Amino acid sequence: MHEVSIAEGIASAVQDAVGEKTSVVSVRVAVGELAGVDVEALVFAWESVRKGTCMQNAPLVVERPEGRAWCMNCCRDVPLHRHGDPCPECGGYQLLPTQGHELQVLDVEVPDEPPETGG
């Protein structure tokens, strides 16, 4: 289950970005439809790897960019939900994936700091 390694990588990137002393409210990631990642397994792994860290209470919010491809037969941009599927327009198999392999941390939400009071 490589989702554990992915969750650990996300946690490491977040910790490097915010530091250990800043608490994290949520972490938003993009996991493309064609990335080969089981999202349920990733969220389950996240529950484990965040324990005892600055992300202890931070849910993993997953966005799923759809898979898309350029069909070299009909010269159209088409949806592609799985590698090996035919073009939904012409039935051809000469598809060049253009979107859906994303696997990245989009943003990290941290609590608003109260404004410093001048005295």
QUITACOR-V336104 format. One record per residue. N is the residue number from 1. PHI is phi as a letter, one per 40 degrees, with the letter a starting at -180 (* if undefined). D_CENTER is the distance of its C-alpha to the mean C-alpha in Angstrom with 2 decimals. Layout:
N/PHI/D_CENTER, N/PHI/D_CENTER
This chain:
1/*/16.37, 2/c/13.99, 3/c/11.27, 4/c/13.49, 5/c/13.34, 6/c/9.58, 7/c/9.93, 8/c/12.94, 9/c/11.43, 10/c/9.02, 11/c/12.28, 12/c/14.36, 13/c/12.66, 14/c/12.90, 15/c/16.42, 16/c/17.45, 17/c/16.52, 18/b/18.26, 19/g/20.77, 20/c/21.92, 21/c/24.16, 22/c/21.79, 23/c/20.39, 24/b/16.86, 25/c/16.64, 26/a/12.92, 27/b/9.53, 28/b/7.00, 29/b/3.31, 30/b/2.66, 31/b/3.34, 32/c/6.89, 33/d/9.89, 34/b/11.57, 35/c/9.26, 36/g/11.41, 37/b/9.23, 38/c/10.93, 39/c/8.76, 40/c/12.02, 41/c/12.67, 42/c/9.47, 43/c/10.44, 44/c/13.97, 45/c/13.47, 46/d/11.95, 47/d/15.21, 48/c/17.18, 49/c/15.84, 50/c/15.88, 51/d/19.57, 52/g/22.08, 53/b/19.81, 54/c/19.33, 55/b/16.24, 56/d/18.63, 57/b/18.31, 58/c/14.82, 59/c/12.70, 60/c/8.96, 61/c/8.12, 62/b/5.50, 63/c/6.07, 64/b/7.15, 65/d/8.82, 66/c/11.96, 67/c/13.55, 68/b/16.58, 69/a/19.42, 70/b/22.76, 71/c/25.67, 72/c/28.40, 73/c/30.99, 74/b/30.83, 75/f/29.12, 76/b/26.56, 77/c/22.88, 78/b/21.88, 79/c/19.04, 80/b/18.01, 81/c/16.52, 82/a/17.36, 83/c/18.76, 84/g/22.53, 85/c/22.88, 86/c/25.65, 87/c/25.59, 88/c/25.97, 89/c/28.56, 90/b/30.89, 91/g/29.95, 92/c/29.64, 93/b/27.42, 94/c/27.20, 95/b/23.63, 96/b/21.65, 97/d/17.87, 98/b/16.80, 99/a/13.30, 100/h/10.52, 101/c/9.72, 102/d/6.85, 103/a/4.69, 104/a/4.96, 105/c/5.95, 106/c/7.41, 107/a/10.14, 108/b/12.07, 109/c/14.88, 110/b/18.14, 111/c/21.44, 112/c/23.85, 113/c/26.61, 114/c/30.04, 115/c/32.10, 116/c/34.67, 117/c/38.16, 118/c/40.77, 119/b/43.99
